[in-house]
Amino acid sequence: MPADTVPAKAAEILGSGDDVSAQDTVPFCLWSVATCPDSYEEALWRTVSGLGDQDTTCAIVGGILALHVGEKGIPVAWVKAREKLPT
């Protein structure tokens, strides 16, 4: 699927988690990661705009990209606004 596909259209074709199955969730998540591999923020905005099961798709995309971009690739404001992590 081309990177310039509108996220809602990509989600419609690839699935966005509405059917609560990996086959309906993972392809769209991988597309989101592939279209924004170096921008954690942009990838999550693209993912959430696909609608569907937004918390699951964003968790998958965020987890994959966090491994790639590291903590420095996550917007500082987002890190500051998160829940306190256990120590």
PDB file of N, CA, C and O in Angstrom:
ATOM      1  N   MET A   1       0.848  -1.159   0.000  1.00  0.00           N
ATOM      2  CA  MET A   1       0.000   0.000   0.000  1.00  0.00           C
ATOM      3  C   MET A   1       0.900   1.230   0.000  1.00  0.00           C
ATOM      4  O   MET A   1       1.794   1.327   0.841  1.00  0.00           O
ATOM      5  N   PRO A   2       0.696   2.155  -0.901  1.00  0.00           N
ATOM      6  CA  PRO A   2       1.549   3.345  -0.974  1.00  0.00           C
ATOM      7  C   PRO A   2       1.512   4.178   0.309  1.00  0.00           C
ATOM      8  O   PRO A   2       0.485   4.243   0.985  1.00  0.00           O
ATOM      9  N   ALA A   3       2.620   4.804   0.632  1.00  0.00           N
ATOM     10  CA  ALA A   3       2.728   5.619   1.843  1.00  0.00           C
ATOM     11  C   ALA A   3       1.801   6.821   1.816  1.00  0.00           C
ATOM     12  O   ALA A   3       1.409   7.318   2.872  1.00  0.00           O
ATOM     13  N   ASP A   4       1.439   7.305   0.618  1.00  0.00           N
ATOM     14  CA  ASP A   4       0.572   8.485   0.546  1.00  0.00           C
ATOM     15  C   ASP A   4      -0.915   8.143   0.604  1.00  0.00           C
ATOM     16  O   ASP A   4      -1.760   9.017   0.407  1.00  0.00           O
ATOM     17  N   THR A   5      -1.239   6.885   0.871  1.00  0.00           N
ATOM     18  CA  THR A   5      -2.635   6.489   1.045  1.00  0.00           C
ATOM     19  C   THR A   5      -3.172   7.164   2.301  1.00  0.00           C
ATOM     20  O   THR A   5      -2.481   7.218   3.319  1.00  0.00           O
ATOM     21  N   VAL A   6      -4.378   7.673   2.240  1.00  0.00           N
ATOM     22  CA  VAL A   6      -5.018   8.275   3.411  1.00  0.00           C
ATOM     23  C   VAL A   6      -5.180   7.175   4.466  1.00  0.00           C
ATOM     24  O   VAL A   6      -5.667   6.092   4.141  1.00  0.00           O
ATOM     25  N   PRO A   7      -4.785   7.425   5.720  1.00  0.00           N
ATOM     26  CA  PRO A   7      -4.858   6.380   6.746  1.00  0.00           C
ATOM     27  C   PRO A   7      -6.221   5.711   6.875  1.00  0.00           C
ATOM     28  O   PRO A   7      -6.283   4.497   7.074  1.00  0.00           O
ATOM     29  N   ALA A   8      -7.302   6.455   6.767  1.00  0.00           N
ATOM     30  CA  ALA A   8      -8.632   5.847   6.865  1.00  0.00           C
ATOM     31  C   ALA A   8      -8.863   4.839   5.741  1.00  0.00           C
ATOM     32  O   ALA A   8      -9.488   3.801   5.955  1.00  0.00           O
ATOM     33  N   LYS A   9      -8.361   5.142   4.550  1.00  0.00           N
ATOM     34  CA  LYS A   9      -8.494   4.217   3.417  1.00  0.00           C
ATOM     35  C   LYS A   9      -7.620   2.987   3.637  1.00  0.00           C
ATOM     36  O   LYS A   9      -8.051   1.865   3.371  1.00  0.00           O
ATOM     37  N   ALA A  10      -6.396   3.189   4.122  1.00  0.00           N
ATOM     38  CA  ALA A  10      -5.514   2.063   4.416  1.00  0.00           C
ATOM     39  C   ALA A  10      -6.150   1.157   5.470  1.00  0.00           C
ATOM     40  O   ALA A  10      -6.105  -0.067   5.347  1.00  0.00           O
ATOM     41  N   ALA A  11      -6.737   1.754   6.498  1.00  0.00           N
ATOM     42  CA  ALA A  11      -7.391   0.974   7.546  1.00  0.00           C
ATOM     43  C   ALA A  11      -8.595   0.212   7.001  1.00  0.00           C
ATOM     44  O   ALA A  11      -8.855  -0.923   7.400  1.00  0.00           O
ATOM     45  N   GLU A  12      -9.318   0.841   6.096  1.00  0.00           N
ATOM     46  CA  GLU A  12     -10.479   0.185   5.480  1.00  0.00           C
ATOM     47  C   GLU A  12     -10.040  -1.055   4.705  1.00  0.00           C
ATOM     48  O   GLU A  12     -10.707  -2.089   4.752  1.00  0.00           O
ATOM     49  N   ILE A  13      -8.932  -0.954   4.001  1.00  0.00           N
ATOM     50  CA  ILE A  13      -8.443  -2.063   3.183  1.00  0.00           C
ATOM     51  C   ILE A  13      -7.720  -3.112   4.023  1.00  0.00           C
ATOM     52  O   ILE A  13      -7.951  -4.311   3.864  1.00  0.00           O
ATOM     53  N   LEU A  14      -6.843  -2.653   4.919  1.00  0.00           N
ATOM     54  CA  LEU A  14      -6.001  -3.569   5.687  1.00  0.00           C
ATOM     55  C   LEU A  14      -6.658  -4.069   6.969  1.00  0.00           C
ATOM     56  O   LEU A  14      -6.263  -5.103   7.508  1.00  0.00           O
ATOM     57  N   GLY A  15      -7.646  -3.348   7.451  1.00  0.00           N
ATOM     58  CA  GLY A  15      -8.273  -3.671   8.730  1.00  0.00           C
ATOM     59  C   GLY A  15      -7.691  -2.788   9.816  1.00  0.00           C
ATOM     60  O   GLY A  15      -6.517  -2.422   9.765  1.00  0.00           O
ATOM     61  N   SER A  16      -8.509  -2.447  10.796  1.00  0.00           N
ATOM     62  CA  SER A  16      -8.035  -1.551  11.849  1.00  0.00           C
ATOM     63  C   SER A  16      -8.397  -2.034  13.248  1.00  0.00           C
ATOM     64  O   SER A  16      -8.487  -1.242  14.187  1.00  0.00           O
ATOM     65  N   GLY A  17      -8.601  -3.332  13.374  1.00  0.00           N
ATOM     66  CA  GLY A  17      -8.868  -3.898  14.686  1.00  0.00           C
ATOM     67  C   GLY A  17     -10.320  -4.045  15.050  1.00  0.00           C
ATOM     68  O   GLY A  17     -10.623  -4.570  16.121  1.00  0.00           O
ATOM     69  N   ASP A  18     -11.233  -3.607  14.209  1.00  0.00           N
ATOM     70  CA  ASP A  18     -12.657  -3.723  14.530  1.00  0.00           C
ATOM     71  C   ASP A  18     -13.115  -5.171  14.674  1.00  0.00           C
ATOM     72  O   ASP A  18     -14.049  -5.455  15.423  1.00  0.00           O
ATOM     73  N   ASP A  19     -12.464  -6.083  13.963  1.00  0.00           N
ATOM     74  CA  ASP A  19     -12.850  -7.495  14.036  1.00  0.00           C
ATOM     75  C   ASP A  19     -12.127  -8.239  15.150  1.00  0.00           C
ATOM     76  O   ASP A  19     -12.283  -9.452  15.289  1.00  0.00           O
ATOM     77  N   VAL A  20     -11.344  -7.529  15.939  1.00  0.00           N
ATOM     78  CA  VAL A  20     -10.639  -8.073  17.101  1.00  0.00           C
ATOM     79  C   VAL A  20      -9.869  -9.345  16.745  1.00  0.00           C
ATOM     80  O   VAL A  20     -10.016 -10.383  17.390  1.00  0.00           O
ATOM     81  N   SER A  21      -9.053  -9.236  15.710  1.00  0.00           N
ATOM     82  CA  SER A  21      -8.189 -10.355  15.321  1.00  0.00           C
ATOM     83  C   SER A  21      -6.878  -9.790  14.803  1.00  0.00           C
ATOM     84  O   SER A  21      -6.815  -8.648  14.349  1.00  0.00           O
ATOM     85  N   ALA A  22      -5.848 -10.593  14.877  1.00  0.00           N
ATOM     86  CA  ALA A  22      -4.533 -10.154  14.394  1.00  0.00           C
ATOM     87  C   ALA A  22      -4.586  -9.828  12.905  1.00  0.00           C
ATOM     88  O   ALA A  22      -3.965  -8.865  12.455  1.00  0.00           O
ATOM     89  N   GLN A  23      -5.322 -10.623  12.148  1.00  0.00           N
ATOM     90  CA  GLN A  23      -5.408 -10.401  10.707  1.00  0.00           C
ATOM     91  C   GLN A  23      -6.056  -9.076  10.365  1.00  0.00           C
ATOM     92  O   GLN A  23      -5.809  -8.519   9.296  1.00  0.00           O
ATOM     93  N   ASP A  24      -6.885  -8.567  11.266  1.00  0.00           N
ATOM     94  CA  ASP A  24      -7.588  -7.304  11.038  1.00  0.00           C
ATOM     95  C   ASP A  24      -6.887  -6.129  11.719  1.00  0.00           C
ATOM     96  O   ASP A  24      -7.374  -5.001  11.658  1.00  0.00           O
ATOM     97  N   THR A  25      -5.765  -6.379  12.358  1.00  0.00           N
ATOM     98  CA  THR A  25      -5.091  -5.327  13.119  1.00  0.00           C
ATOM     99  C   THR A  25      -3.647  -5.116  12.681  1.00  0.00           C
ATOM    100  O   THR A  25      -3.234  -3.987  12.416  1.00  0.00           O
ATOM    101  N   VAL A  26      -2.895  -6.176  12.605  1.00  0.00           N
ATOM    102  CA  VAL A  26      -1.452  -6.094  12.368  1.00  0.00           C
ATOM    103  C   VAL A  26      -1.086  -5.495  11.006  1.00  0.00           C
ATOM    104  O   VAL A  26      -0.164  -4.681  10.954  1.00  0.00           O
ATOM    105  N   PRO A  27      -1.750  -5.848   9.909  1.00  0.00           N
ATOM    106  CA  PRO A  27      -1.343  -5.253   8.627  1.00  0.00           C
ATOM    107  C   PRO A  27      -1.380  -3.722   8.625  1.00  0.00           C
ATOM    108  O   PRO A  27      -0.458  -3.086   8.114  1.00  0.00           O
ATOM    109  N   PHE A  28      -2.417  -3.135   9.181  1.00  0.00           N
ATOM    110  CA  PHE A  28      -2.503  -1.674   9.248  1.00  0.00           C
ATOM    111  C   PHE A  28      -1.402  -1.107  10.138  1.00  0.00           C
ATOM    112  O   PHE A  28      -0.817  -0.071   9.819  1.00  0.00           O
ATOM    113  N   CYS A  29      -1.120  -1.775  11.241  1.00  0.00           N
ATOM    114  CA  CYS A  29      -0.059  -1.312  12.145  1.00  0.00           C
ATOM    115  C   CYS A  29       1.293  -1.336  11.446  1.00  0.00           C
ATOM    116  O   CYS A  29       2.070  -0.388  11.564  1.00  0.00           O
ATOM    117  N   LEU A  30       1.576  -2.395  10.729  1.00  0.00           N
ATOM    118  CA  LEU A  30       2.848  -2.483  10.013  1.00  0.00           C
ATOM    119  C   LEU A  30       2.933  -1.427   8.912  1.00  0.00           C
ATOM    120  O   LEU A  30       4.005  -0.879   8.656  1.00  0.00           O
ATOM    121  N   TRP A  31       1.809  -1.143   8.265  1.00  0.00           N
ATOM    122  CA  TRP A  31       1.782  -0.076   7.258  1.00  0.00           C
ATOM    123  C   TRP A  31       2.096   1.268   7.919  1.00  0.00           C
ATOM    124  O   TRP A  31       2.867   2.060   7.378  1.00  0.00           O
ATOM    125  N   SER A  32       1.502   1.526   9.082  1.00  0.00           N
ATOM    126  CA  SER A  32       1.757   2.782   9.790  1.00  0.00           C
ATOM    127  C   SER A  32       3.234   2.922  10.140  1.00  0.00           C
ATOM    128  O   SER A  32       3.816   3.992   9.960  1.00  0.00           O
ATOM    129  N   VAL A  33       3.834   1.863  10.631  1.00  0.00           N
ATOM    130  CA  VAL A  33       5.260   1.884  10.967  1.00  0.00           C
ATOM    131  C   VAL A  33       6.097   2.097   9.704  1.00  0.00           C
ATOM    132  O   VAL A  33       7.044   2.884   9.708  1.00  0.00           O
ATOM    133  N   ALA A  34       5.752   1.409   8.648  1.00  0.00           N
ATOM    134  CA  ALA A  34       6.534   1.496   7.407  1.00  0.00           C
ATOM    135  C   ALA A  34       6.448   2.875   6.763  1.00  0.00           C
ATOM    136  O   ALA A  34       7.391   3.302   6.098  1.00  0.00           O
ATOM    137  N   THR A  35       5.343   3.572   6.949  1.00  0.00           N
ATOM    138  CA  THR A  35       5.193   4.877   6.317  1.00  0.00           C
ATOM    139  C   THR A  35       5.837   6.004   7.126  1.00  0.00           C
ATOM    140  O   THR A  35       6.080   7.084   6.589  1.00  0.00           O
ATOM    141  N   CYS A  36       6.113   5.769   8.390  1.00  0.00           N
ATOM    142  CA  CYS A  36       6.745   6.796   9.257  1.00  0.00           C
ATOM    143  C   CYS A  36       7.771   6.142  10.174  1.00  0.00           C
ATOM    144  O   CYS A  36       7.653   6.255  11.394  1.00  0.00           O
ATOM    145  N   PRO A  37       8.759   5.472   9.633  1.00  0.00           N
ATOM    146  CA  PRO A  37       9.662   4.695  10.491  1.00  0.00           C
ATOM    147  C   PRO A  37      10.536   5.521  11.423  1.00  0.00           C
ATOM    148  O   PRO A  37      11.066   4.984  12.396  1.00  0.00           O
ATOM    149  N   ASP A  38      10.698   6.797  11.156  1.00  0.00           N
ATOM    150  CA  ASP A  38      11.579   7.613  11.985  1.00  0.00           C
ATOM    151  C   ASP A  38      10.851   8.702  12.770  1.00  0.00           C
ATOM    152  O   ASP A  38      11.482   9.536  13.418  1.00  0.00           O
ATOM    153  N   SER A  39       9.515   8.688  12.708  1.00  0.00           N
ATOM    154  CA  SER A  39       8.750   9.698  13.440  1.00  0.00           C
ATOM    155  C   SER A  39       7.685   9.021  14.293  1.00  0.00           C
ATOM    156  O   SER A  39       6.613   8.652  13.812  1.00  0.00           O
ATOM    157  N   TYR A  40       8.008   8.872  15.554  1.00  0.00           N
ATOM    158  CA  TYR A  40       7.082   8.264  16.511  1.00  0.00           C
ATOM    159  C   TYR A  40       5.754   9.014  16.521  1.00  0.00           C
ATOM    160  O   TYR A  40       4.684   8.411  16.440  1.00  0.00           O
ATOM    161  N   GLU A  41       5.838  10.332  16.622  1.00  0.00           N
ATOM    162  CA  GLU A  41       4.632  11.154  16.694  1.00  0.00           C
ATOM    163  C   GLU A  41       3.782  11.042  15.426  1.00  0.00           C
ATOM    164  O   GLU A  41       2.574  10.818  15.510  1.00  0.00           O
ATOM    165  N   GLU A  42       4.390  11.194  14.276  1.00  0.00           N
ATOM    166  CA  GLU A  42       3.640  11.135  13.017  1.00  0.00           C
ATOM    167  C   GLU A  42       3.004   9.764  12.822  1.00  0.00           C
ATOM    168  O   GLU A  42       1.864   9.666  12.367  1.00  0.00           O
ATOM    169  N   ALA A  43       3.728   8.716  13.160  1.00  0.00           N
ATOM    170  CA  ALA A  43       3.180   7.365  13.006  1.00  0.00           C
ATOM    171  C   ALA A  43       1.953   7.164  13.888  1.00  0.00           C
ATOM    172  O   ALA A  43       0.972   6.553  13.461  1.00  0.00           O
ATOM    173  N   LEU A  44       2.004   7.672  15.107  1.00  0.00           N
ATOM    174  CA  LEU A  44       0.840   7.519  15.981  1.00  0.00           C
ATOM    175  C   LEU A  44      -0.340   8.359  15.521  1.00  0.00           C
ATOM    176  O   LEU A  44      -1.485   7.918  15.617  1.00  0.00           O
ATOM    177  N   TRP A  45      -0.075   9.575  15.017  1.00  0.00           N
ATOM    178  CA  TRP A  45      -1.183  10.385  14.494  1.00  0.00           C
ATOM    179  C   TRP A  45      -1.809   9.719  13.272  1.00  0.00           C
ATOM    180  O   TRP A  45      -3.030   9.734  13.113  1.00  0.00           O
ATOM    181  N   ARG A  46      -0.983   9.139  12.414  1.00  0.00           N
ATOM    182  CA  ARG A  46      -1.517   8.430  11.239  1.00  0.00           C
ATOM    183  C   ARG A  46      -2.336   7.218  11.678  1.00  0.00           C
ATOM    184  O   ARG A  46      -3.396   6.935  11.119  1.00  0.00           O
ATOM    185  N   THR A  47      -1.836   6.518  12.674  1.00  0.00           N
ATOM    186  CA  THR A  47      -2.517   5.318  13.159  1.00  0.00           C
ATOM    187  C   THR A  47      -3.868   5.665  13.775  1.00  0.00           C
ATOM    188  O   THR A  47      -4.873   5.025  13.465  1.00  0.00           O
ATOM    189  N   VAL A  48      -3.901   6.658  14.633  1.00  0.00           N
ATOM    190  CA  VAL A  48      -5.157   7.016  15.288  1.00  0.00           C
ATOM    191  C   VAL A  48      -6.180   7.539  14.282  1.00  0.00           C
ATOM    192  O   VAL A  48      -7.383   7.389  14.493  1.00  0.00           O
ATOM    193  N   SER A  49      -5.718   8.148  13.197  1.00  0.00           N
ATOM    194  CA  SER A  49      -6.664   8.658  12.200  1.00  0.00           C
ATOM    195  C   SER A  49      -7.253   7.543  11.336  1.00  0.00           C
ATOM    196  O   SER A  49      -8.157   7.788  10.537  1.00  0.00           O
ATOM    197  N   GLY A  50      -6.745   6.324  11.493  1.00  0.00           N
ATOM    198  CA  GLY A  50      -7.352   5.182  10.810  1.00  0.00           C
ATOM    199  C   GLY A  50      -8.606   4.691  11.503  1.00  0.00           C
ATOM    200  O   GLY A  50      -9.320   3.829  10.988  1.00  0.00           O
ATOM    201  N   LEU A  51      -8.870   5.253  12.688  1.00  0.00           N
ATOM    202  CA  LEU A  51     -10.025   4.881  13.517  1.00  0.00           C
ATOM    203  C   LEU A  51      -9.933   3.407  13.904  1.00  0.00           C
ATOM    204  O   LEU A  51      -8.827   2.901  14.097  1.00  0.00           O
ATOM    205  N   GLY A  52     -11.034   2.720  14.021  1.00  0.00           N
ATOM    206  CA  GLY A  52     -10.987   1.325  14.455  1.00  0.00           C
ATOM    207  C   GLY A  52     -10.610   1.218  15.926  1.00  0.00           C
ATOM    208  O   GLY A  52     -10.984   2.070  16.732  1.00  0.00           O
ATOM    209  N   ASP A  53      -9.875   0.178  16.269  1.00  0.00           N
ATOM    210  CA  ASP A  53      -9.456  -0.080  17.646  1.00  0.00           C
ATOM    211  C   ASP A  53      -8.189   0.727  17.923  1.00  0.00           C
ATOM    212  O   ASP A  53      -7.083   0.186  17.935  1.00  0.00           O
ATOM    213  N   GLN A  54      -8.365   2.014  18.142  1.00  0.00           N
ATOM    214  CA  GLN A  54      -7.245   2.955  18.214  1.00  0.00           C
ATOM    215  C   GLN A  54      -6.264   2.664  19.346  1.00  0.00           C
ATOM    216  O   GLN A  54      -5.057   2.826  19.163  1.00  0.00           O
ATOM    217  N   ASP A  55      -6.749   2.241  20.502  1.00  0.00           N
ATOM    218  CA  ASP A  55      -5.805   1.997  21.588  1.00  0.00           C
ATOM    219  C   ASP A  55      -4.912   0.806  21.280  1.00  0.00           C
ATOM    220  O   ASP A  55      -3.724   0.825  21.601  1.00  0.00           O
ATOM    221  N   THR A  56      -5.462  -0.219  20.667  1.00  0.00           N
ATOM    222  CA  THR A  56      -4.661  -1.394  20.321  1.00  0.00           C
ATOM    223  C   THR A  56      -3.689  -1.093  19.186  1.00  0.00           C
ATOM    224  O   THR A  56      -2.509  -1.433  19.271  1.00  0.00           O
ATOM    225  N   THR A  57      -4.181  -0.455  18.122  1.00  0.00           N
ATOM    226  CA  THR A  57      -3.294  -0.172  16.989  1.00  0.00           C
ATOM    227  C   THR A  57      -2.175   0.783  17.395  1.00  0.00           C
ATOM    228  O   THR A  57      -1.032   0.608  16.974  1.00  0.00           O
ATOM    229  N   CYS A  58      -2.488   1.783  18.201  1.00  0.00           N
ATOM    230  CA  CYS A  58      -1.440   2.712  18.638  1.00  0.00           C
ATOM    231  C   CYS A  58      -0.464   2.037  19.592  1.00  0.00           C
ATOM    232  O   CYS A  58       0.725   2.355  19.575  1.00  0.00           O
ATOM    233  N   ALA A  59      -0.933   1.121  20.418  1.00  0.00           N
ATOM    234  CA  ALA A  59      -0.024   0.394  21.310  1.00  0.00           C
ATOM    235  C   ALA A  59       0.953  -0.456  20.499  1.00  0.00           C
ATOM    236  O   ALA A  59       2.138  -0.525  20.826  1.00  0.00           O
ATOM    237  N   ILE A  60       0.464  -1.096  19.454  1.00  0.00           N
ATOM    238  CA  ILE A  60       1.325  -1.919  18.612  1.00  0.00           C
ATOM    239  C   ILE A  60       2.341  -1.038  17.884  1.00  0.00           C
ATOM    240  O   ILE A  60       3.540  -1.313  17.916  1.00  0.00           O
ATOM    241  N   VAL A  61       1.868   0.001  17.239  1.00  0.00           N
ATOM    242  CA  VAL A  61       2.753   0.901  16.495  1.00  0.00           C
ATOM    243  C   VAL A  61       3.749   1.574  17.445  1.00  0.00           C
ATOM    244  O   VAL A  61       4.942   1.645  17.150  1.00  0.00           O
ATOM    245  N   GLY A  62       3.261   2.060  18.567  1.00  0.00           N
ATOM    246  CA  GLY A  62       4.137   2.710  19.535  1.00  0.00           C
ATOM    247  C   GLY A  62       5.208   1.771  20.067  1.00  0.00           C
ATOM    248  O   GLY A  62       6.357   2.176  20.244  1.00  0.00           O
ATOM    249  N   GLY A  63       4.843   0.530  20.321  1.00  0.00           N
ATOM    250  CA  GLY A  63       5.816  -0.443  20.813  1.00  0.00           C
ATOM    251  C   GLY A  63       6.893  -0.749  19.794  1.00  0.00           C
ATOM    252  O   GLY A  63       8.075  -0.817  20.128  1.00  0.00           O
ATOM    253  N   ILE A  64       6.486  -0.930  18.561  1.00  0.00           N
ATOM    254  CA  ILE A  64       7.460  -1.222  17.503  1.00  0.00           C
ATOM    255  C   ILE A  64       8.392  -0.028  17.305  1.00  0.00           C
ATOM    256  O   ILE A  64       9.612  -0.186  17.263  1.00  0.00           O
ATOM    257  N   LEU A  65       7.815   1.160  17.184  1.00  0.00           N
ATOM    258  CA  LEU A  65       8.644   2.338  16.913  1.00  0.00           C
ATOM    259  C   LEU A  65       9.508   2.748  18.097  1.00  0.00           C
ATOM    260  O   LEU A  65      10.600   3.284  17.903  1.00  0.00           O
ATOM    261  N   ALA A  66       9.048   2.511  19.306  1.00  0.00           N
ATOM    262  CA  ALA A  66       9.870   2.844  20.474  1.00  0.00           C
ATOM    263  C   ALA A  66      11.173   2.061  20.435  1.00  0.00           C
ATOM    264  O   ALA A  66      12.219   2.575  20.830  1.00  0.00           O
ATOM    265  N   LEU A  67      11.118   0.839  19.968  1.00  0.00           N
ATOM    266  CA  LEU A  67      12.343   0.046  19.832  1.00  0.00           C
ATOM    267  C   LEU A  67      13.279   0.633  18.792  1.00  0.00           C
ATOM    268  O   LEU A  67      14.499   0.533  18.921  1.00  0.00           O
ATOM    269  N   HIS A  68      12.718   1.239  17.773  1.00  0.00           N
ATOM    270  CA  HIS A  68      13.532   1.806  16.688  1.00  0.00           C
ATOM    271  C   HIS A  68      14.075   3.192  17.026  1.00  0.00           C
ATOM    272  O   HIS A  68      15.268   3.448  16.869  1.00  0.00           O
ATOM    273  N   VAL A  69      13.203   4.084  17.490  1.00  0.00           N
ATOM    274  CA  VAL A  69      13.625   5.474  17.714  1.00  0.00           C
ATOM    275  C   VAL A  69      14.225   5.706  19.091  1.00  0.00           C
ATOM    276  O   VAL A  69      14.906   6.708  19.306  1.00  0.00           O
ATOM    277  N   GLY A  70      13.983   4.796  20.025  1.00  0.00           N
ATOM    278  CA  GLY A  70      14.489   4.966  21.381  1.00  0.00           C
ATOM    279  C   GLY A  70      13.763   6.080  22.117  1.00  0.00           C
ATOM    280  O   GLY A  70      12.898   6.752  21.555  1.00  0.00           O
ATOM    281  N   GLU A  71      14.123   6.266  23.373  1.00  0.00           N
ATOM    282  CA  GLU A  71      13.456   7.275  24.192  1.00  0.00           C
ATOM    283  C   GLU A  71      13.607   8.676  23.614  1.00  0.00           C
ATOM    284  O   GLU A  71      12.701   9.500  23.742  1.00  0.00           O
ATOM    285  N   LYS A  72      14.737   8.954  22.981  1.00  0.00           N
ATOM    286  CA  LYS A  72      14.964  10.287  22.412  1.00  0.00           C
ATOM    287  C   LYS A  72      14.047  10.581  21.231  1.00  0.00           C
ATOM    288  O   LYS A  72      13.862  11.743  20.868  1.00  0.00           O
ATOM    289  N   GLY A  73      13.472   9.544  20.628  1.00  0.00           N
ATOM    290  CA  GLY A  73      12.574   9.733  19.498  1.00  0.00           C
ATOM    291  C   GLY A  73      11.131   9.977  19.894  1.00  0.00           C
ATOM    292  O   GLY A  73      10.289  10.257  19.041  1.00  0.00           O
ATOM    293  N   ILE A  74      10.842   9.875  21.181  1.00  0.00           N
ATOM    294  CA  ILE A  74       9.482  10.104  21.680  1.00  0.00           C
ATOM    295  C   ILE A  74       9.388  11.560  22.131  1.00  0.00           C
ATOM    296  O   ILE A  74      10.261  12.030  22.860  1.00  0.00           O
ATOM    297  N   PRO A  75       8.349  12.283  21.713  1.00  0.00           N
ATOM    298  CA  PRO A  75       8.239  13.693  22.086  1.00  0.00           C
ATOM    299  C   PRO A  75       8.355  13.892  23.604  1.00  0.00           C
ATOM    300  O   PRO A  75       7.709  13.192  24.384  1.00  0.00           O
ATOM    301  N   VAL A  76       9.179  14.847  24.001  1.00  0.00           N
ATOM    302  CA  VAL A  76       9.433  15.123  25.418  1.00  0.00           C
ATOM    303  C   VAL A  76       8.130  15.407  26.167  1.00  0.00           C
ATOM    304  O   VAL A  76       7.937  14.921  27.282  1.00  0.00           O
ATOM    305  N   ALA A  77       7.247  16.180  25.568  1.00  0.00           N
ATOM    306  CA  ALA A  77       5.973  16.508  26.218  1.00  0.00           C
ATOM    307  C   ALA A  77       5.156  15.244  26.495  1.00  0.00           C
ATOM    308  O   ALA A  77       4.459  15.166  27.507  1.00  0.00           O
ATOM    309  N   TRP A  78       5.238  14.265  25.608  1.00  0.00           N
ATOM    310  CA  TRP A  78       4.510  13.015  25.805  1.00  0.00           C
ATOM    311  C   TRP A  78       5.108  12.221  26.954  1.00  0.00           C
ATOM    312  O   TRP A  78       4.378  11.635  27.754  1.00  0.00           O
ATOM    313  N   VAL A  79       6.426  12.198  27.040  1.00  0.00           N
ATOM    314  CA  VAL A  79       7.092  11.479  28.128  1.00  0.00           C
ATOM    315  C   VAL A  79       6.731  12.127  29.470  1.00  0.00           C
ATOM    316  O   VAL A  79       6.461  11.423  30.443  1.00  0.00           O
ATOM    317  N   LYS A  80       6.726  13.445  29.526  1.00  0.00           N
ATOM    318  CA  LYS A  80       6.393  14.157  30.768  1.00  0.00           C
ATOM    319  C   LYS A  80       4.937  13.960  31.178  1.00  0.00           C
ATOM    320  O   LYS A  80       4.626  13.981  32.369  1.00  0.00           O
ATOM    321  N   ALA A  81       4.036  13.767  30.207  1.00  0.00           N
ATOM    322  CA  ALA A  81       2.615  13.651  30.494  1.00  0.00           C
ATOM    323  C   ALA A  81       2.162  12.217  30.806  1.00  0.00           C
ATOM    324  O   ALA A  81       1.010  12.004  31.182  1.00  0.00           O
ATOM    325  N   ARG A  82       3.043  11.255  30.656  1.00  0.00           N
ATOM    326  CA  ARG A  82       2.656   9.864  30.859  1.00  0.00           C
ATOM    327  C   ARG A  82       2.452   9.563  32.340  1.00  0.00           C
ATOM    328  O   ARG A  82       2.832  10.340  33.215  1.00  0.00           O
ATOM    329  N   GLU A  83       1.837   8.407  32.590  1.00  0.00           N
ATOM    330  CA  GLU A  83       1.696   7.941  33.967  1.00  0.00           C
ATOM    331  C   GLU A  83       3.079   7.604  34.505  1.00  0.00           C
ATOM    332  O   GLU A  83       3.967   7.206  33.751  1.00  0.00           O
ATOM    333  N   LYS A  84       3.254   7.764  35.798  1.00  0.00           N
ATOM    334  CA  LYS A  84       4.525   7.431  36.414  1.00  0.00           C
ATOM    335  C   LYS A  84       4.751   5.934  36.285  1.00  0.00           C
ATOM    336  O   LYS A  84       3.871   5.130  36.591  1.00  0.00           O
ATOM    337  N   LEU A  85       5.944   5.571  35.828  1.00  0.00           N
ATOM    338  CA  LEU A  85       6.290   4.174  35.683  1.00  0.00           C
ATOM    339  C   LEU A  85       6.809   3.634  37.008  1.00  0.00           C
ATOM    340  O   LEU A  85       7.493   4.347  37.742  1.00  0.00           O
ATOM    341  N   PRO A  86       6.491   2.378  37.321  1.00  0.00           N
ATOM    342  CA  PRO A  86       6.993   1.809  38.581  1.00  0.00           C
ATOM    343  C   PRO A  86       8.521   1.690  38.535  1.00  0.00           C
ATOM    344  O   PRO A  86       9.108   1.460  37.478  1.00  0.00           O
ATOM    345  N   THR A  87       9.139   1.848  39.688  1.00  0.00           N
ATOM    346  CA  THR A  87      10.605   1.752  39.736  1.00  0.00           C
ATOM    347  C   THR A  87      11.058   0.454  40.362  1.00  0.00           C
ATOM    348  O   THR A  87      12.260   0.212  40.479  1.00  0.00           O
TER     349      THR A  87
END
